[in-house]
């Protein structure tokens, strides 16, 4: 069946959306990301997808790992893929 079909993602798992401090729309590597919202993985993905596309690179989601598809810190690209998976399911 493949990895996606065999993998179950718990979109109800606790998660937090974090944002990197930025300067001129670029991440500040000298700063740590801060939490902007908390809820389920599903809610955090929805909050992320509601952000302007031009600023999504400043966000990440922190959650408990769910191998192989979900890591503890999800990059913007990873969040977009999980959003597509969620819509597919």
Phi and psi restraints in degrees (range 20) as a CNS / XPLOR table:
assign (resid 1 and name C) (resid 2 and name N)
       (resid 2 and name CA) (resid 2 and name C) 1.0 105.8 20.0 2
assign (resid 2 and name N) (resid 2 and name CA)
       (resid 2 and name C) (resid 3 and name N) 1.0 164.7 20.0 2
assign (resid 2 and name C) (resid 3 and name N)
       (resid 3 and name CA) (resid 3 and name C) 1.0 -61.1 20.0 2
assign (resid 3 and name N) (resid 3 and name CA)
       (resid 3 and name C) (resid 4 and name N) 1.0 -46.4 20.0 2
assign (resid 3 and name C) (resid 4 and name N)
       (resid 4 and name CA) (resid 4 and name C) 1.0 -64.0 20.0 2
assign (resid 4 and name N) (resid 4 and name CA)
       (resid 4 and name C) (resid 5 and name N) 1.0 -45.2 20.0 2
assign (resid 4 and name C) (resid 5 and name N)
       (resid 5 and name CA) (resid 5 and name C) 1.0 -66.8 20.0 2
assign (resid 5 and name N) (resid 5 and name CA)
       (resid 5 and name C) (resid 6 and name N) 1.0 -32.9 20.0 2
assign (resid 5 and name C) (resid 6 and name N)
       (resid 6 and name CA) (resid 6 and name C) 1.0 -86.0 20.0 2
assign (resid 6 and name N) (resid 6 and name CA)
       (resid 6 and name C) (resid 7 and name N) 1.0 -13.7 20.0 2
assign (resid 6 and name C) (resid 7 and name N)
       (resid 7 and name CA) (resid 7 and name C) 1.0 -98.8 20.0 2
assign (resid 7 and name N) (resid 7 and name CA)
       (resid 7 and name C) (resid 8 and name N) 1.0 134.2 20.0 2
assign (resid 7 and name C) (resid 8 and name N)
       (resid 8 and name CA) (resid 8 and name C) 1.0 -106.5 20.0 2
assign (resid 8 and name N) (resid 8 and name CA)
       (resid 8 and name C) (resid 9 and name N) 1.0 128.5 20.0 2
assign (resid 8 and name C) (resid 9 and name N)
       (resid 9 and name CA) (resid 9 and name C) 1.0 -108.9 20.0 2
assign (resid 9 and name N) (resid 9 and name CA)
       (resid 9 and name C) (resid 10 and name N) 1.0 126.8 20.0 2
assign (resid 9 and name C) (resid 10 and name N)
       (resid 10 and name CA) (resid 10 and name C) 1.0 -86.4 20.0 2
assign (resid 10 and name N) (resid 10 and name CA)
       (resid 10 and name C) (resid 11 and name N) 1.0 94.9 20.0 2
assign (resid 10 and name C) (resid 11 and name N)
       (resid 11 and name CA) (resid 11 and name C) 1.0 -73.5 20.0 2
assign (resid 11 and name N) (resid 11 and name CA)
       (resid 11 and name C) (resid 12 and name N) 1.0 -6.9 20.0 2
assign (resid 11 and name C) (resid 12 and name N)
       (resid 12 and name CA) (resid 12 and name C) 1.0 -91.2 20.0 2
assign (resid 12 and name N) (resid 12 and name CA)
       (resid 12 and name C) (resid 13 and name N) 1.0 0.5 20.0 2
assign (resid 12 and name C) (resid 13 and name N)
       (resid 13 and name CA) (resid 13 and name C) 1.0 -65.7 20.0 2
assign (resid 13 and name N) (resid 13 and name CA)
       (resid 13 and name C) (resid 14 and name N) 1.0 149.8 20.0 2
assign (resid 13 and name C) (resid 14 and name N)
       (resid 14 and name CA) (resid 14 and name C) 1.0 -65.2 20.0 2
assign (resid 14 and name N) (resid 14 and name CA)
       (resid 14 and name C) (resid 15 and name N) 1.0 140.9 20.0 2
assign (resid 14 and name C) (resid 15 and name N)
       (resid 15 and name CA) (resid 15 and name C) 1.0 -154.3 20.0 2
assign (resid 15 and name N) (resid 15 and name CA)
       (resid 15 and name C) (resid 16 and name N) 1.0 165.0 20.0 2
assign (resid 15 and name C) (resid 16 and name N)
       (resid 16 and name CA) (resid 16 and name C) 1.0 -139.6 20.0 2
assign (resid 16 and name N) (resid 16 and name CA)
       (resid 16 and name C) (resid 17 and name N) 1.0 135.9 20.0 2
assign (resid 16 and name C) (resid 17 and name N)
       (resid 17 and name CA) (resid 17 and name C) 1.0 -90.7 20.0 2
assign (resid 17 and name N) (resid 17 and name CA)
       (resid 17 and name C) (resid 18 and name N) 1.0 127.5 20.0 2
assign (resid 17 and name C) (resid 18 and name N)
       (resid 18 and name CA) (resid 18 and name C) 1.0 -117.6 20.0 2
assign (resid 18 and name N) (resid 18 and name CA)
       (resid 18 and name C) (resid 19 and name N) 1.0 150.1 20.0 2
assign (resid 18 and name C) (resid 19 and name N)
       (resid 19 and name CA) (resid 19 and name C) 1.0 -125.0 20.0 2
assign (resid 19 and name N) (resid 19 and name CA)
       (resid 19 and name C) (resid 20 and name N) 1.0 137.7 20.0 2
assign (resid 19 and name C) (resid 20 and name N)
       (resid 20 and name CA) (resid 20 and name C) 1.0 -81.6 20.0 2
assign (resid 20 and name N) (resid 20 and name CA)
       (resid 20 and name C) (resid 21 and name N) 1.0 135.4 20.0 2
assign (resid 20 and name C) (resid 21 and name N)
       (resid 21 and name CA) (resid 21 and name C) 1.0 -57.9 20.0 2
assign (resid 21 and name N) (resid 21 and name CA)
       (resid 21 and name C) (resid 22 and name N) 1.0 144.8 20.0 2
assign (resid 21 and name C) (resid 22 and name N)
       (resid 22 and name CA) (resid 22 and name C) 1.0 -135.5 20.0 2
assign (resid 22 and name N) (resid 22 and name CA)
       (resid 22 and name C) (resid 23 and name N) 1.0 159.7 20.0 2
assign (resid 22 and name C) (resid 23 and name N)
       (resid 23 and name CA) (resid 23 and name C) 1.0 -137.8 20.0 2
assign (resid 23 and name N) (resid 23 and name CA)
       (resid 23 and name C) (resid 24 and name N) 1.0 122.9 20.0 2
assign (resid 23 and name C) (resid 24 and name N)
       (resid 24 and name CA) (resid 24 and name C) 1.0 55.1 20.0 2
assign (resid 24 and name N) (resid 24 and name CA)
       (resid 24 and name C) (resid 25 and name N) 1.0 41.9 20.0 2
assign (resid 24 and name C) (resid 25 and name N)
       (resid 25 and name CA) (resid 25 and name C) 1.0 62.4 20.0 2
assign (resid 25 and name N) (resid 25 and name CA)
       (resid 25 and name C) (resid 26 and name N) 1.0 23.3 20.0 2
assign (resid 25 and name C) (resid 26 and name N)
       (resid 26 and name CA) (resid 26 and name C) 1.0 -119.8 20.0 2
assign (resid 26 and name N) (resid 26 and name CA)
       (resid 26 and name C) (resid 27 and name N) 1.0 142.1 20.0 2
assign (resid 26 and name C) (resid 27 and name N)
       (resid 27 and name CA) (resid 27 and name C) 1.0 -58.1 20.0 2
assign (resid 27 and name N) (resid 27 and name CA)
       (resid 27 and name C) (resid 28 and name N) 1.0 141.1 20.0 2
assign (resid 27 and name C) (resid 28 and name N)
       (resid 28 and name CA) (resid 28 and name C) 1.0 -93.4 20.0 2
assign (resid 28 and name N) (resid 28 and name CA)
       (resid 28 and name C) (resid 29 and name N) 1.0 105.4 20.0 2
assign (resid 28 and name C) (resid 29 and name N)
       (resid 29 and name CA) (resid 29 and name C) 1.0 -67.6 20.0 2
assign (resid 29 and name N) (resid 29 and name CA)
       (resid 29 and name C) (resid 30 and name N) 1.0 -15.1 20.0 2
assign (resid 29 and name C) (resid 30 and name N)
       (resid 30 and name CA) (resid 30 and name C) 1.0 -87.1 20.0 2
assign (resid 30 and name N) (resid 30 and name CA)
       (resid 30 and name C) (resid 31 and name N) 1.0 2.8 20.0 2
assign (resid 30 and name C) (resid 31 and name N)
       (resid 31 and name CA) (resid 31 and name C) 1.0 -124.3 20.0 2
assign (resid 31 and name N) (resid 31 and name CA)
       (resid 31 and name C) (resid 32 and name N) 1.0 162.1 20.0 2
assign (resid 31 and name C) (resid 32 and name N)
       (resid 32 and name CA) (resid 32 and name C) 1.0 -101.1 20.0 2
assign (resid 32 and name N) (resid 32 and name CA)
       (resid 32 and name C) (resid 33 and name N) 1.0 148.0 20.0 2
assign (resid 32 and name C) (resid 33 and name N)
       (resid 33 and name CA) (resid 33 and name C) 1.0 -67.0 20.0 2
assign (resid 33 and name N) (resid 33 and name CA)
       (resid 33 and name C) (resid 34 and name N) 1.0 151.3 20.0 2
assign (resid 33 and name C) (resid 34 and name N)
       (resid 34 and name CA) (resid 34 and name C) 1.0 -121.2 20.0 2
assign (resid 34 and name N) (resid 34 and name CA)
       (resid 34 and name C) (resid 35 and name N) 1.0 153.7 20.0 2
assign (resid 34 and name C) (resid 35 and name N)
       (resid 35 and name CA) (resid 35 and name C) 1.0 -76.7 20.0 2
assign (resid 35 and name N) (resid 35 and name CA)
       (resid 35 and name C) (resid 36 and name N) 1.0 132.2 20.0 2
assign (resid 35 and name C) (resid 36 and name N)
       (resid 36 and name CA) (resid 36 and name C) 1.0 -111.3 20.0 2
assign (resid 36 and name N) (resid 36 and name CA)
       (resid 36 and name C) (resid 37 and name N) 1.0 -23.3 20.0 2
assign (resid 36 and name C) (resid 37 and name N)
       (resid 37 and name CA) (resid 37 and name C) 1.0 -159.6 20.0 2
assign (resid 37 and name N) (resid 37 and name CA)
       (resid 37 and name C) (resid 38 and name N) 1.0 161.6 20.0 2
assign (resid 37 and name C) (resid 38 and name N)
       (resid 38 and name CA) (resid 38 and name C) 1.0 -141.0 20.0 2
assign (resid 38 and name N) (resid 38 and name CA)
       (resid 38 and name C) (resid 39 and name N) 1.0 147.3 20.0 2
assign (resid 38 and name C) (resid 39 and name N)
       (resid 39 and name CA) (resid 39 and name C) 1.0 169.9 20.0 2
assign (resid 39 and name N) (resid 39 and name CA)
       (resid 39 and name C) (resid 40 and name N) 1.0 -142.7 20.0 2
assign (resid 39 and name C) (resid 40 and name N)
       (resid 40 and name CA) (resid 40 and name C) 1.0 -87.4 20.0 2
assign (resid 40 and name N) (resid 40 and name CA)
       (resid 40 and name C) (resid 41 and name N) 1.0 164.9 20.0 2
assign (resid 40 and name C) (resid 41 and name N)
       (resid 41 and name CA) (resid 41 and name C) 1.0 -57.6 20.0 2
assign (resid 41 and name N) (resid 41 and name CA)
       (resid 41 and name C) (resid 42 and name N) 1.0 -41.7 20.0 2
assign (resid 41 and name C) (resid 42 and name N)
       (resid 42 and name CA) (resid 42 and name C) 1.0 -59.3 20.0 2
assign (resid 42 and name N) (resid 42 and name CA)
       (resid 42 and name C) (resid 43 and name N) 1.0 -47.0 20.0 2
assign (resid 42 and name C) (resid 43 and name N)
       (resid 43 and name CA) (resid 43 and name C) 1.0 -63.7 20.0 2
assign (resid 43 and name N) (resid 43 and name CA)
       (resid 43 and name C) (resid 44 and name N) 1.0 -40.7 20.0 2
assign (resid 43 and name C) (resid 44 and name N)
       (resid 44 and name CA) (resid 44 and name C) 1.0 -67.7 20.0 2
assign (resid 44 and name N) (resid 44 and name CA)
       (resid 44 and name C) (resid 45 and name N) 1.0 -38.4 20.0 2
assign (resid 44 and name C) (resid 45 and name N)
       (resid 45 and name CA) (resid 45 and name C) 1.0 -63.3 20.0 2
assign (resid 45 and name N) (resid 45 and name CA)
       (resid 45 and name C) (resid 46 and name N) 1.0 -43.6 20.0 2
assign (resid 45 and name C) (resid 46 and name N)
       (resid 46 and name CA) (resid 46 and name C) 1.0 -62.7 20.0 2
assign (resid 46 and name N) (resid 46 and name CA)
       (resid 46 and name C) (resid 47 and name N) 1.0 -42.6 20.0 2
assign (resid 46 and name C) (resid 47 and name N)
       (resid 47 and name CA) (resid 47 and name C) 1.0 -62.4 20.0 2
assign (resid 47 and name N) (resid 47 and name CA)
       (resid 47 and name C) (resid 48 and name N) 1.0 -42.4 20.0 2
assign (resid 47 and name C) (resid 48 and name N)
       (resid 48 and name CA) (resid 48 and name C) 1.0 -62.7 20.0 2
assign (resid 48 and name N) (resid 48 and name CA)
       (resid 48 and name C) (resid 49 and name N) 1.0 -46.2 20.0 2
assign (resid 48 and name C) (resid 49 and name N)
       (resid 49 and name CA) (resid 49 and name C) 1.0 -67.0 20.0 2
assign (resid 49 and name N) (resid 49 and name CA)
       (resid 49 and name C) (resid 50 and name N) 1.0 -20.8 20.0 2
assign (resid 49 and name C) (resid 50 and name N)
       (resid 50 and name CA) (resid 50 and name C) 1.0 -79.7 20.0 2
assign (resid 50 and name N) (resid 50 and name CA)
       (resid 50 and name C) (resid 51 and name N) 1.0 -10.2 20.0 2
assign (resid 50 and name C) (resid 51 and name N)
       (resid 51 and name CA) (resid 51 and name C) 1.0 -77.0 20.0 2
assign (resid 51 and name N) (resid 51 and name CA)
       (resid 51 and name C) (resid 52 and name N) 1.0 151.2 20.0 2
assign (resid 51 and name C) (resid 52 and name N)
       (resid 52 and name CA) (resid 52 and name C) 1.0 -58.2 20.0 2
assign (resid 52 and name N) (resid 52 and name CA)
       (resid 52 and name C) (resid 53 and name N) 1.0 136.8 20.0 2
assign (resid 52 and name C) (resid 53 and name N)
       (resid 53 and name CA) (resid 53 and name C) 1.0 -54.4 20.0 2
assign (resid 53 and name N) (resid 53 and name CA)
       (resid 53 and name C) (resid 54 and name N) 1.0 -34.5 20.0 2
assign (resid 53 and name C) (resid 54 and name N)
       (resid 54 and name CA) (resid 54 and name C) 1.0 -69.4 20.0 2
assign (resid 54 and name N) (resid 54 and name CA)
       (resid 54 and name C) (resid 55 and name N) 1.0 -14.6 20.0 2
assign (resid 54 and name C) (resid 55 and name N)
       (resid 55 and name CA) (resid 55 and name C) 1.0 -113.2 20.0 2
assign (resid 55 and name N) (resid 55 and name CA)
       (resid 55 and name C) (resid 56 and name N) 1.0 -1.6 20.0 2
assign (resid 55 and name C) (resid 56 and name N)
       (resid 56 and name CA) (resid 56 and name C) 1.0 -60.3 20.0 2
assign (resid 56 and name N) (resid 56 and name CA)
       (resid 56 and name C) (resid 57 and name N) 1.0 -27.2 20.0 2
assign (resid 56 and name C) (resid 57 and name N)
       (resid 57 and name CA) (resid 57 and name C) 1.0 -65.5 20.0 2
assign (resid 57 and name N) (resid 57 and name CA)
       (resid 57 and name C) (resid 58 and name N) 1.0 -11.1 20.0 2
assign (resid 57 and name C) (resid 58 and name N)
       (resid 58 and name CA) (resid 58 and name C) 1.0 -89.2 20.0 2
assign (resid 58 and name N) (resid 58 and name CA)
       (resid 58 and name C) (resid 59 and name N) 1.0 -3.6 20.0 2
assign (resid 58 and name C) (resid 59 and name N)
       (resid 59 and name CA) (resid 59 and name C) 1.0 -112.6 20.0 2
assign (resid 59 and name N) (resid 59 and name CA)
       (resid 59 and name C) (resid 60 and name N) 1.0 156.8 20.0 2
assign (resid 59 and name C) (resid 60 and name N)
       (resid 60 and name CA) (resid 60 and name C) 1.0 -153.4 20.0 2
assign (resid 60 and name N) (resid 60 and name CA)
       (resid 60 and name C) (resid 61 and name N) 1.0 158.0 20.0 2
assign (resid 60 and name C) (resid 61 and name N)
       (resid 61 and name CA) (resid 61 and name C) 1.0 -113.2 20.0 2
assign (resid 61 and name N) (resid 61 and name CA)
       (resid 61 and name C) (resid 62 and name N) 1.0 133.5 20.0 2
assign (resid 61 and name C) (resid 62 and name N)
       (resid 62 and name CA) (resid 62 and name C) 1.0 -106.1 20.0 2
assign (resid 62 and name N) (resid 62 and name CA)
       (resid 62 and name C) (resid 63 and name N) 1.0 129.8 20.0 2
assign (resid 62 and name C) (resid 63 and name N)
       (resid 63 and name CA) (resid 63 and name C) 1.0 -157.6 20.0 2
assign (resid 63 and name N) (resid 63 and name CA)
       (resid 63 and name C) (resid 64 and name N) 1.0 172.1 20.0 2
assign (resid 63 and name C) (resid 64 and name N)
       (resid 64 and name CA) (resid 64 and name C) 1.0 -72.5 20.0 2
assign (resid 64 and name N) (resid 64 and name CA)
       (resid 64 and name C) (resid 65 and name N) 1.0 136.5 20.0 2
assign (resid 64 and name C) (resid 65 and name N)
       (resid 65 and name CA) (resid 65 and name C) 1.0 -62.2 20.0 2
assign (resid 65 and name N) (resid 65 and name CA)
       (resid 65 and name C) (resid 66 and name N) 1.0 144.3 20.0 2
assign (resid 65 and name C) (resid 66 and name N)
       (resid 66 and name CA) (resid 66 and name C) 1.0 -133.2 20.0 2
assign (resid 66 and name N) (resid 66 and name CA)
       (resid 66 and name C) (resid 67 and name N) 1.0 78.7 20.0 2
assign (resid 66 and name C) (resid 67 and name N)
       (resid 67 and name CA) (resid 67 and name C) 1.0 -57.6 20.0 2
assign (resid 67 and name N) (resid 67 and name CA)
       (resid 67 and name C) (resid 68 and name N) 1.0 146.5 20.0 2
assign (resid 67 and name C) (resid 68 and name N)
       (resid 68 and name CA) (resid 68 and name C) 1.0 -94.4 20.0 2
assign (resid 68 and name N) (resid 68 and name CA)
       (resid 68 and name C) (resid 69 and name N) 1.0 -5.6 20.0 2
assign (resid 68 and name C) (resid 69 and name N)
       (resid 69 and name CA) (resid 69 and name C) 1.0 -90.9 20.0 2
assign (resid 69 and name N) (resid 69 and name CA)
       (resid 69 and name C) (resid 70 and name N) 1.0 -25.2 20.0 2
assign (resid 69 and name C) (resid 70 and name N)
       (resid 70 and name CA) (resid 70 and name C) 1.0 -118.7 20.0 2
assign (resid 70 and name N) (resid 70 and name CA)
       (resid 70 and name C) (resid 71 and name N) 1.0 122.8 20.0 2
assign (resid 70 and name C) (resid 71 and name N)
       (resid 71 and name CA) (resid 71 and name C) 1.0 -99.8 20.0 2
assign (resid 71 and name N) (resid 71 and name CA)
       (resid 71 and name C) (resid 72 and name N) 1.0 172.5 20.0 2
assign (resid 71 and name C) (resid 72 and name N)
       (resid 72 and name CA) (resid 72 and name C) 1.0 -69.2 20.0 2
assign (resid 72 and name N) (resid 72 and name CA)
       (resid 72 and name C) (resid 73 and name N) 1.0 -29.7 20.0 2
assign (resid 72 and name C) (resid 73 and name N)
       (resid 73 and name CA) (resid 73 and name C) 1.0 -125.5 20.0 2
assign (resid 73 and name N) (resid 73 and name CA)
       (resid 73 and name C) (resid 74 and name N) 1.0 118.1 20.0 2
assign (resid 73 and name C) (resid 74 and name N)
       (resid 74 and name CA) (resid 74 and name C) 1.0 -97.6 20.0 2
assign (resid 74 and name N) (resid 74 and name CA)
       (resid 74 and name C) (resid 75 and name N) 1.0 126.0 20.0 2
assign (resid 74 and name C) (resid 75 and name N)
       (resid 75 and name CA) (resid 75 and name C) 1.0 -75.6 20.0 2
assign (resid 75 and name N) (resid 75 and name CA)
       (resid 75 and name C) (resid 76 and name N) 1.0 163.5 20.0 2
assign (resid 75 and name C) (resid 76 and name N)
       (resid 76 and name CA) (resid 76 and name C) 1.0 -53.9 20.0 2
assign (resid 76 and name N) (resid 76 and name CA)
       (resid 76 and name C) (resid 77 and name N) 1.0 -42.1 20.0 2
assign (resid 76 and name C) (resid 77 and name N)
       (resid 77 and name CA) (resid 77 and name C) 1.0 -63.1 20.0 2
assign (resid 77 and name N) (resid 77 and name CA)
       (resid 77 and name C) (resid 78 and name N) 1.0 -41.1 20.0 2
assign (resid 77 and name C) (resid 78 and name N)
       (resid 78 and name CA) (resid 78 and name C) 1.0 -65.8 20.0 2
assign (resid 78 and name N) (resid 78 and name CA)
       (resid 78 and name C) (resid 79 and name N) 1.0 -41.3 20.0 2
assign (resid 78 and name C) (resid 79 and name N)
       (resid 79 and name CA) (resid 79 and name C) 1.0 -62.4 20.0 2
assign (resid 79 and name N) (resid 79 and name CA)
       (resid 79 and name C) (resid 80 and name N) 1.0 -41.9 20.0 2
assign (resid 79 and name C) (resid 80 and name N)
       (resid 80 and name CA) (resid 80 and name C) 1.0 -62.7 20.0 2
assign (resid 80 and name N) (resid 80 and name CA)
       (resid 80 and name C) (resid 81 and name N) 1.0 -41.7 20.0 2
assign (resid 80 and name C) (resid 81 and name N)
       (resid 81 and name CA) (resid 81 and name C) 1.0 -64.0 20.0 2
assign (resid 81 and name N) (resid 81 and name CA)
       (resid 81 and name C) (resid 82 and name N) 1.0 -41.6 20.0 2
assign (resid 81 and name C) (resid 82 and name N)
       (resid 82 and name CA) (resid 82 and name C) 1.0 -65.9 20.0 2
assign (resid 82 and name N) (resid 82 and name CA)
       (resid 82 and name C) (resid 83 and name N) 1.0 -34.3 20.0 2
assign (resid 82 and name C) (resid 83 and name N)
       (resid 83 and name CA) (resid 83 and name C) 1.0 -62.9 20.0 2
assign (resid 83 and name N) (resid 83 and name CA)
       (resid 83 and name C) (resid 84 and name N) 1.0 -42.5 20.0 2
assign (resid 83 and name C) (resid 84 and name N)
       (resid 84 and name CA) (resid 84 and name C) 1.0 -64.1 20.0 2
assign (resid 84 and name N) (resid 84 and name CA)
       (resid 84 and name C) (resid 85 and name N) 1.0 -42.8 20.0 2
assign (resid 84 and name C) (resid 85 and name N)
       (resid 85 and name CA) (resid 85 and name C) 1.0 -61.4 20.0 2
assign (resid 85 and name N) (resid 85 and name CA)
       (resid 85 and name C) (resid 86 and name N) 1.0 -44.4 20.0 2
assign (resid 85 and name C) (resid 86 and name N)
       (resid 86 and name CA) (resid 86 and name C) 1.0 -59.5 20.0 2
assign (resid 86 and name N) (resid 86 and name CA)
       (resid 86 and name C) (resid 87 and name N) 1.0 -43.0 20.0 2
assign (resid 86 and name C) (resid 87 and name N)
       (resid 87 and name CA) (resid 87 and name C) 1.0 -67.0 20.0 2
assign (resid 87 and name N) (resid 87 and name CA)
       (resid 87 and name C) (resid 88 and name N) 1.0 -36.0 20.0 2
assign (resid 87 and name C) (resid 88 and name N)
       (resid 88 and name CA) (resid 88 and name C) 1.0 -65.6 20.0 2
assign (resid 88 and name N) (resid 88 and name CA)
       (resid 88 and name C) (resid 89 and name N) 1.0 -39.0 20.0 2
